[in-house]
């Protein structure tokens, strides 16, 4: 195996690890978001719909910011 082939394999392995880490984090964050929505937002919507929707929008904006940051860092 040539030095170039080794470098390509190393770069490919690093890229694959990065993608796997991002996917794992995204899955965790998505699961956390679902739990938050179910535990906090749904009950609050039933009692204070407009206030809860604003809070959900804030959390979704934070999640969108997180996704953009992850995309830029990869």
C-alpha positions as CSV (number, residue, x, y, z in Angstrom):
1,X,0.0,0.0,0.0
2,X,1.4,3.4,-1.0
3,X,1.6,6.4,1.3
4,X,-1.1,8.1,-0.7
5,X,-3.5,5.1,-0.2
6,X,-2.8,5.1,3.5
7,X,-3.6,8.8,3.7
8,X,-6.8,8.4,1.7
9,X,-7.8,5.5,4.0
10,X,-7.0,7.6,7.1
11,X,-9.0,10.6,5.8
12,X,-11.9,8.3,4.9
13,X,-11.9,6.8,8.4
14,X,-11.8,10.2,10.0
15,X,-14.7,11.4,7.8
16,X,-16.7,8.2,8.6
17,X,-16.1,8.7,12.4
18,X,-17.2,12.3,12.1
19,X,-20.4,11.4,10.2
20,X,-21.1,8.6,12.7
21,X,-20.6,11.0,15.7
22,X,-22.9,13.6,14.1
23,X,-25.5,11.0,13.4
24,X,-25.3,9.7,16.9
25,X,-25.6,13.2,18.4
26,X,-28.5,14.0,16.0
27,X,-30.4,10.9,17.1
28,X,-29.8,11.8,20.8
29,X,-30.8,15.4,20.3
30,X,-33.9,14.3,18.4
31,X,-34.9,11.9,21.1
32,X,-34.4,14.6,23.7
33,X,-36.5,17.0,21.7
34,X,-39.3,14.4,21.5
35,X,-39.2,13.8,25.2
36,X,-39.2,17.5,25.9
37,X,-42.2,18.0,23.6
38,X,-44.1,15.1,25.2
39,X,-43.2,16.0,28.8
40,X,-43.3,19.7,28.7
41,X,-45.0,21.2,25.6
42,X,-48.0,18.9,25.2
43,X,-49.3,19.4,28.8
44,X,-48.6,23.1,28.6
45,X,-50.4,23.5,25.3
46,X,-53.4,22.1,26.9
47,X,-53.4,24.8,29.5
48,X,-51.5,27.7,28.1
49,X,-51.4,27.2,24.3
50,X,-49.9,30.4,23.1
51,X,-47.2,30.5,25.8
52,X,-46.3,26.9,25.2
53,X,-46.1,27.4,21.4
54,X,-43.7,30.3,21.9
55,X,-41.5,28.1,24.1
56,X,-41.6,25.3,21.6
57,X,-40.6,27.7,18.8
58,X,-37.6,28.8,21.0
59,X,-36.5,25.2,21.5
60,X,-36.9,24.4,17.9
61,X,-34.8,27.5,17.0
62,X,-32.1,26.3,19.4
63,X,-32.2,22.9,17.8
64,X,-32.0,24.5,14.3
65,X,-29.0,26.5,15.5
66,X,-27.4,23.3,16.8
67,X,-27.9,21.5,13.5
68,X,-26.4,24.4,11.5
69,X,-23.4,24.5,13.8
70,X,-22.9,20.7,13.4
71,X,-23.2,21.1,9.6
72,X,-20.6,23.9,9.5
73,X,-18.2,21.9,11.7
74,X,-18.3,18.8,9.6
